Structure formats: structure tokens, C-alpha cells
Amino acid sequence: MDDRLNDVQRRCAIVHETIHIEQGHSTVQTEAVEMAVRYETSKRLIPDHRVPCVGSTIAAAARNLGVTRQVLMDRAATLTDKQAEEAGCLSCRLCPVIQARYPVHEYATV
């Protein structure tokens, strides 16, 4: 574990790497597999009942949830449009930069 990580980053990294171990990964994975692990990490760290972050910045919402901004953005990408709207994430998901980083995937359904 990189000793430069803070407690929140360390917690997120541990969950992420645990998922790799659970799935039997022992080498570098494809981008698709890595994204699937990131999405699963975000779902484990931010259960459905904790997603809403209406009125918060990404940084503030992540801090309140005890995760990194990256994990929060990954979790927003796994929400349906209705869930994203209720959570206050819909406007972030409409941003072209976020759309480029988080293409539609198997978790997102309308």
C-alpha cells in the first residue's frame, strides 16, 4: 500500500484490490475489467441508500460519504437517470467531460 495515501484513499484502494482478489485477478487487467471493478467498488462503498448528495459539490459529497471523488463519480455512473436526478448527479452526468470518461455501460438503465 502506498504510504502517501490518506485514510479515505487507502480504504477505497483496499476495497478495489479486494474485488480483484475475489475475482481471481493476478495480473494487469483490461480497461473494461478495471472499469467493472471500479463500478463494483463504488457500489460497495456507497450503497443505494447513501447516494443522494443534492446541493453538494463533488468534493463535499465525497467527503461526507467517506470516499474519493473518483469513487463518487464512478457510483454516479452506475445510477439510472432517475436515480441520478434524485441524487443530484444528473447535471454532472450531462457534462461532456464526464460523458467521455463514463460511457453508457451495463449498469445504467433508463
Backbone bond lengths (Angstrom), bond angles and torsions (degrees), N, CA, C in turn:
res aa  C-N    CA-C-N  psi(-1)  N-CA   C-N-CA  omega(-1)  CA-C   N-CA-C  phi
1 M - - - 1.454 - - 1.529 107.79 -
2 D 1.287 115.74 133.35 1.458 122.11 179.67 1.526 108.94 -67.55
3 D 1.323 117.36 122.05 1.464 120.40 -176.93 1.529 112.93 -73.85
4 R 1.333 117.27 -3.46 1.470 120.61 176.26 1.523 111.87 -84.41
5 L 1.332 117.64 -9.27 1.464 120.69 -179.76 1.518 110.71 -75.34
6 N 1.324 115.80 141.04 1.458 118.55 173.87 1.533 108.60 -82.29
7 D 1.316 117.36 177.83 1.466 120.66 -175.83 1.529 113.16 -59.70
8 V 1.327 117.10 -41.05 1.463 120.55 -179.49 1.527 109.95 -66.67
9 Q 1.318 117.05 -46.63 1.464 120.58 178.29 1.526 111.55 -61.04
10 R 1.316 115.69 -40.38 1.472 120.55 179.37 1.534 110.44 -63.55
11 R 1.321 116.97 -44.50 1.466 121.43 179.36 1.528 110.43 -59.72
12 C 1.322 116.66 -45.91 1.463 120.88 -179.96 1.529 111.03 -64.65
13 A 1.318 117.20 -41.87 1.469 121.47 179.30 1.527 111.40 -64.10
14 I 1.325 117.22 -39.77 1.463 120.73 179.88 1.524 110.49 -63.04
15 V 1.319 117.11 -45.45 1.474 120.22 178.97 1.527 109.40 -62.76
16 H 1.325 117.45 -44.40 1.461 122.39 -179.90 1.534 110.84 -58.94
17 E 1.306 116.43 -50.06 1.472 120.40 -178.36 1.524 111.62 -68.60
18 T 1.332 117.59 -32.50 1.468 121.11 176.19 1.523 110.58 -61.61
19 I 1.315 116.63 -40.07 1.469 120.24 178.15 1.524 110.41 -64.16
20 H 1.333 116.91 -41.53 1.470 119.06 175.19 1.531 110.55 -56.96
21 I 1.310 116.92 -45.45 1.470 121.39 -179.48 1.525 110.13 -63.21
22 E 1.330 117.31 -45.95 1.465 121.29 179.45 1.526 111.70 -58.13
23 Q 1.329 116.23 -34.32 1.458 120.81 -177.79 1.529 112.67 -89.31
24 G 1.328 116.36 3.65 1.456 120.66 175.78 1.512 115.13 77.64
25 H 1.313 117.93 18.53 1.464 121.30 179.63 1.526 109.50 -78.30
26 S 1.325 116.46 131.29 1.465 119.42 178.86 1.523 111.99 -131.23
27 T 1.320 116.55 0.24 1.460 121.32 178.55 1.522 108.89 -133.59
28 V 1.312 116.05 -179.32 1.461 121.02 176.60 1.526 108.37 -62.80
29 Q 1.325 116.74 137.60 1.458 122.58 -176.83 1.529 111.33 -104.47
30 T 1.323 115.29 162.29 1.462 120.31 176.35 1.529 109.00 -66.74
31 E 1.316 115.65 164.06 1.463 119.68 178.90 1.524 110.75 -61.33
32 A 1.332 117.30 -38.37 1.469 120.30 179.98 1.520 111.27 -63.49
33 V 1.318 117.82 -42.50 1.464 121.37 178.58 1.522 109.87 -66.55
34 E 1.318 116.32 -42.74 1.469 120.15 179.70 1.524 110.79 -61.23
35 M 1.327 117.57 -41.83 1.463 120.04 178.40 1.522 110.49 -65.47
36 A 1.317 117.85 -39.78 1.468 120.25 178.18 1.527 110.23 -61.74
37 V 1.330 117.34 -39.29 1.466 121.39 177.85 1.529 109.56 -67.18
38 R 1.323 117.08 -40.69 1.468 119.77 178.11 1.518 111.10 -62.75
39 Y 1.348 117.08 -42.92 1.458 120.07 178.96 1.523 110.62 -63.17
40 E 1.319 117.25 -43.23 1.475 120.55 179.12 1.532 110.25 -64.19
41 T 1.323 116.74 -40.04 1.469 121.07 177.19 1.520 110.20 -57.98
42 S 1.323 116.36 -46.33 1.459 120.05 -178.30 1.524 111.50 -64.94
43 K 1.328 116.50 -36.52 1.464 119.46 179.93 1.531 111.24 -69.61
44 R 1.323 117.01 -34.90 1.473 119.66 177.89 1.525 111.73 -71.67
45 L 1.323 116.19 -37.79 1.461 120.12 -177.33 1.526 113.38 -81.25
46 I 1.335 116.63 -25.19 1.469 120.55 -179.91 1.527 108.26 -130.15
47 P 1.322 117.35 87.05 1.468 120.38 177.70 1.526 110.59 -61.57
48 D 1.324 116.02 159.64 1.470 121.43 -178.18 1.523 113.23 -49.20
49 H 1.321 117.61 -41.77 1.462 119.80 -175.97 1.527 113.17 -70.67
50 R 1.336 118.43 -8.98 1.466 120.44 -179.55 1.517 113.44 -107.63
51 V 1.323 118.66 -1.73 1.457 121.45 -172.78 1.524 114.72 -64.38
52 P 1.327 121.45 -42.14 1.463 119.38 -171.98 1.526 114.65 -51.47
53 C 1.316 113.74 130.12 1.471 120.20 178.92 1.523 109.44 -139.25
54 V 1.326 116.41 33.88 1.457 122.20 -178.49 1.527 110.11 -55.83
55 G 1.320 115.87 133.16 1.454 121.36 176.13 1.513 114.99 82.67
56 S 1.320 117.74 3.68 1.461 121.10 -179.59 1.521 110.62 -109.04
57 T 1.306 115.37 155.46 1.460 119.33 168.76 1.524 106.77 -77.36
58 I 1.317 117.28 164.97 1.467 120.16 178.22 1.529 109.68 -58.75
59 A 1.320 116.51 -44.03 1.464 120.07 -178.48 1.525 111.75 -63.11
60 A 1.337 116.49 -44.22 1.467 119.79 -179.61 1.514 111.69 -66.87
61 A 1.337 116.77 -41.82 1.462 120.19 179.28 1.525 110.40 -63.85
62 A 1.324 117.05 -43.05 1.473 120.65 179.08 1.526 110.20 -62.06
63 R 1.317 116.21 -44.00 1.474 120.71 178.85 1.521 110.33 -60.20
64 N 1.328 117.00 -43.95 1.469 121.14 179.83 1.525 112.35 -64.96
65 L 1.318 116.64 -31.61 1.462 121.35 -179.81 1.533 112.67 -88.31
66 G 1.326 117.22 -8.97 1.463 121.09 179.50 1.512 113.79 73.42
67 V 1.358 115.96 33.03 1.461 121.10 179.44 1.519 109.16 -132.60
68 T 1.322 116.28 171.59 1.462 120.53 175.31 1.518 109.55 -79.39
69 R 1.319 115.85 162.53 1.472 119.76 176.25 1.520 110.25 -60.59
70 Q 1.326 116.68 -37.23 1.468 120.89 179.83 1.523 110.93 -60.65
71 V 1.326 116.95 -44.32 1.464 120.68 179.07 1.524 109.94 -63.86
72 L 1.326 117.83 -41.14 1.457 120.52 178.69 1.529 110.73 -63.51
73 M 1.318 117.90 -42.99 1.460 120.60 178.48 1.532 110.84 -65.33
74 D 1.328 116.85 -38.16 1.462 119.94 175.86 1.522 110.16 -61.86
75 R 1.330 116.67 -41.12 1.474 119.86 -179.99 1.521 110.80 -66.48
76 A 1.322 117.24 -40.30 1.466 120.44 177.77 1.523 110.37 -60.43
77 A 1.320 116.52 -34.67 1.461 120.59 179.97 1.523 112.37 -68.44
78 T 1.328 117.83 -21.30 1.467 120.69 -178.46 1.519 112.82 -89.40
79 L 1.332 117.19 -6.27 1.458 120.98 -177.03 1.524 111.50 -81.75
80 T 1.315 115.98 151.45 1.458 119.66 169.64 1.520 107.43 -70.79
81 D 1.317 116.88 166.08 1.463 119.78 178.30 1.527 111.13 -59.09
82 K 1.313 116.79 -40.53 1.475 120.63 179.59 1.530 110.40 -64.00
83 Q 1.329 117.05 -45.98 1.471 120.39 178.86 1.525 110.44 -62.81
84 A 1.331 117.17 -41.04 1.467 121.00 -179.49 1.521 110.62 -63.70
85 E 1.321 116.76 -40.52 1.459 120.26 178.54 1.521 110.62 -64.25
86 E 1.328 117.52 -45.10 1.465 121.98 179.60 1.525 111.56 -63.62
87 A 1.326 116.77 -33.55 1.461 121.36 -178.15 1.519 112.95 -83.40
88 G 1.331 117.22 -10.32 1.456 120.27 -177.42 1.508 112.56 84.59
89 C 1.322 117.39 16.84 1.466 122.47 -177.51 1.519 113.00 -99.44
90 L 1.311 118.39 -8.15 1.462 120.40 -171.93 1.515 112.33 -62.12
91 S 1.335 118.12 -42.42 1.461 119.31 -178.54 1.524 111.13 -64.44
92 C 1.321 118.08 -35.58 1.470 121.21 176.62 1.521 110.34 -65.31
93 R 1.332 116.93 -38.80 1.460 120.37 -178.90 1.516 112.36 -70.00
94 L 1.344 118.41 -19.91 1.455 121.75 179.19 1.527 112.17 -83.04
95 C 1.320 117.41 -12.74 1.460 122.16 179.87 1.537 109.35 -64.64
96 P 1.349 118.52 130.58 1.474 120.83 -179.35 1.529 113.65 -57.95
97 V 1.323 117.84 -33.74 1.462 120.47 179.01 1.531 110.01 -65.25
98 I 1.326 116.50 -45.91 1.463 120.56 179.21 1.524 109.88 -65.75
99 Q 1.338 117.92 -40.60 1.460 120.59 179.33 1.517 111.07 -61.35
100 A 1.324 117.32 -37.75 1.463 120.60 178.89 1.528 111.54 -67.48
101 R 1.329 116.20 -36.71 1.471 120.06 -178.98 1.516 112.28 -79.78
102 Y 1.329 116.95 -28.98 1.458 121.42 -175.35 1.521 110.25 -126.15
103 P 1.335 116.77 78.50 1.463 118.37 178.29 1.525 110.28 -66.13
104 V 1.320 115.70 162.69 1.465 120.15 178.01 1.521 108.32 -57.14
105 H 1.304 116.20 136.86 1.457 120.96 -177.65 1.510 109.82 -135.26
106 E 1.308 115.70 -179.38 1.473 120.44 -173.60 1.515 113.42 -64.70
107 Y 1.310 120.63 -20.19 1.463 121.24 -179.06 1.520 111.68 -78.78
108 A 1.314 116.90 -33.76 1.466 120.25 -174.38 1.518 110.66 -79.53
109 T 1.312 115.12 126.34 1.454 120.95 175.14 1.511 108.18 -136.84
110 V 1.291 116.39 150.92 1.473 120.60 -178.87 1.504 110.33 -86.73
